[in-house]
Structure formats: C-alpha cells, structure tokens
Amino acid sequence: MTARSTAIHELLDQHDALRLIMDGCEQLADELDGGGDCGARLVREVARLRHAFAAHVETERHVLGLGGRDLPPFPVDPDHPGPTAELRAMLSRLRAQLAAEERCLRSGAFVLLDDRA
C-alpha cells in the first residue's frame, strides 16, 4: 500500500469508528426519549465521540494539512442530558460531513501533505 492509500484508509477507518459511536449515541438518545434512565451513559458516549472526533481532526491536520477546523459543539448537558433534538441534529450534520469528506477522499480532491513535495 502506498503512503497515500494508507492515509486515506486510516481516515476512512476513523469515519467508520465515528459512525459506530454516533449509532450508540442515537440508541441511547432513543432510550432516554422513551423514558429510560440512561442519561449518564449518554453523557459518557458523547464524551467518547468528542474524544474520537478530536483525534480524527488531528489526523486530518497531520495528513491533509487542514488547519483551523474546530470541534463542533456537543450539545449534552452532563447534569440534564435531555431533550435530545439538538444532539440528533448535530449527529446528522456530522454524518453529512463524513459523507462529504469520503466523496472527496475517494475522488482524489484532497491533496495529502506528502503529495505537496
């Protein structure tokens, strides 16, 4: 595998991992909205998503040279984790962003830092 394909593969693997965590957040949001007592678990899962997304952004900075990209707000109050509409909207935006990035990565629209030399 070339350095380029390895870098793209790493980013796509991170996208898959982020989607799994987002799925978990949505399942917990469903449970919470249905009256379940899972607020603390949802807060932990959102914190896990925040950490994974921060690592992904750092990889993008390293591999693609993307600077100035901030983490999105993760709208979960640790003391009062519901209602979940804001969280769901944020997850939808993240999914759309990942899909757009993947289209660019697969089309070659991103120039990797190693390709700039």
TIVOBA-70846 format. One record per residue (C-alpha): x, y, z; residue in one letter. Coordinates in nm, 3 decimals, padded with zeros to 5 digits. Layout:
BEGIN
<<X Y Z> 'a'>,
...
***
This chain:
BEGIN
<<00.000 00.000 00.000> 'm'>,
<<00.126 00.347 -00.082> 't'>,
<<00.154 00.620 00.178> 'a'>,
<<-00.142 00.792 00.011> 'r'>,
<<-00.367 00.487 00.021> 's'>,
<<-00.261 00.413 00.381> 't'>,
<<-00.351 00.767 00.487> 'a'>,
<<-00.687 00.754 00.310> 'i'>,
<<-00.757 00.412 00.459> 'h'>,
<<-00.676 00.543 00.808> 'e'>,
<<-00.916 00.836 00.767> 'l'>,
<<-01.193 00.611 00.634> 'l'>,
<<-01.141 00.367 00.924> 'd'>,
<<-01.179 00.660 01.163> 'q'>,
<<-01.504 00.754 00.988> 'h'>,
<<-01.636 00.401 01.045> 'd'>,
<<-01.541 00.418 01.413> 'a'>,
<<-01.707 00.759 01.450> 'l'>,
<<-02.027 00.625 01.292> 'r'>,
<<-02.037 00.336 01.539> 'l'>,
<<-02.010 00.577 01.831> 'i'>,
<<-02.277 00.802 01.675> 'm'>,
<<-02.503 00.497 01.640> 'd'>,
<<-02.455 00.430 02.011> 'g'>,
<<-02.539 00.793 02.092> 'c'>,
<<-02.858 00.770 01.887> 'e'>,
<<-02.962 00.443 02.051> 'q'>,
<<-02.913 00.598 02.396> 'l'>,
<<-03.100 00.911 02.286> 'a'>,
<<-03.390 00.688 02.177> 'd'>,
<<-03.384 00.517 02.514> 'e'>,
<<-03.369 00.848 02.701> 'l'>,
<<-03.652 00.996 02.495> 'd'>,
<<-03.856 00.684 02.572> 'g'>,
<<-03.822 00.748 02.944> 'g'>,
<<-03.517 00.533 03.006> 'g'>,
<<-03.268 00.610 03.280> 'd'>,
<<-02.959 00.627 03.060> 'c'>,
<<-02.859 00.994 03.086> 'g'>,
<<-02.521 00.916 03.243> 'a'>,
<<-02.442 00.658 02.973> 'r'>,
<<-02.539 00.907 02.702> 'l'>,
<<-02.309 01.169 02.854> 'v'>,
<<-02.022 00.916 02.857> 'r'>,
<<-02.091 00.811 02.497> 'e'>,
<<-02.098 01.174 02.379> 'v'>,
<<-01.768 01.233 02.562> 'a'>,
<<-01.627 00.928 02.381> 'r'>,
<<-01.749 01.072 02.049> 'l'>,
<<-01.594 01.410 02.129> 'r'>,
<<-01.259 01.242 02.205> 'h'>,
<<-01.269 01.027 01.888> 'a'>,
<<-01.367 01.326 01.675> 'f'>,
<<-01.080 01.532 01.821> 'a'>,
<<-00.837 01.253 01.731> 'a'>,
<<-00.983 01.241 01.380> 'h'>,
<<-00.943 01.616 01.334> 'v'>,
<<-00.581 01.585 01.448> 'e'>,
<<-00.522 01.309 01.191> 't'>,
<<-00.675 01.530 00.921> 'e'>,
<<-00.444 01.814 01.022> 'r'>,
<<-00.144 01.582 01.004> 'h'>,
<<-00.237 01.401 00.681> 'v'>,
<<-00.422 01.671 00.489> 'l'>,
<<-00.281 01.986 00.642> 'g'>,
<<-00.628 02.112 00.728> 'l'>,
<<-00.593 02.385 00.985> 'g'>,
<<-00.835 02.596 01.174> 'g'>,
<<-01.107 02.334 01.197> 'r'>,
<<-01.270 02.339 01.536> 'd'>,
<<-01.468 02.068 01.703> 'l'>,
<<-01.842 02.110 01.672> 'p'>,
<<-02.036 02.173 01.991> 'p'>,
<<-02.156 01.853 02.151> 'f'>,
<<-02.490 01.962 02.299> 'p'>,
<<-02.529 01.739 02.601> 'v'>,
<<-02.552 01.890 02.947> 'd'>,
<<-02.394 01.640 03.188> 'p'>,
<<-02.641 01.738 03.458> 'd'>,
<<-02.951 01.735 03.233> 'h'>,
<<-02.880 01.525 02.920> 'p'>,
<<-03.228 01.554 02.763> 'g'>,
<<-03.402 01.653 02.539> 'p'>,
<<-03.203 01.506 02.254> 't'>,
<<-03.318 01.707 01.949> 'a'>,
<<-03.003 01.922 01.945> 'e'>,
<<-02.781 01.616 01.980> 'l'>,
<<-02.963 01.442 01.697> 'r'>,
<<-02.923 01.747 01.472> 'a'>,
<<-02.551 01.758 01.547> 'm'>,
<<-02.515 01.386 01.472> 'l'>,
<<-02.695 01.436 01.141> 's'>,
<<-02.455 01.719 01.049> 'r'>,
<<-02.155 01.503 01.144> 'l'>,
<<-02.283 01.216 00.928> 'r'>,
<<-02.326 01.452 00.631> 'a'>,
<<-01.977 01.594 00.688> 'q'>,
<<-01.822 01.246 00.697> 'l'>,
<<-02.004 01.150 00.376> 'a'>,
<<-01.877 01.466 00.202> 'a'>,
<<-01.522 01.400 00.320> 'e'>,
<<-01.541 01.045 00.191> 'e'>,
<<-01.654 01.161 -00.152> 'r'>,
<<-01.355 01.396 -00.163> 'c'>,
<<-01.110 01.133 -00.038> 'l'>,
<<-01.229 00.877 -00.291> 'r'>,
<<-01.227 01.125 -00.578> 's'>,
<<-00.876 01.246 -00.502> 'g'>,
<<-00.998 01.601 -00.434> 'a'>,
<<-00.788 01.622 -00.118> 'f'>,
<<-00.416 01.673 -00.161> 'v'>,
<<-00.221 01.488 00.105> 'l'>,
<<00.073 01.666 00.264> 'l'>,
<<00.316 01.406 00.123> 'd'>,
<<00.186 01.484 -00.228> 'd'>,
<<00.282 01.853 -00.200> 'r'>,
<<00.655 01.800 -00.210> 'a'>,
***
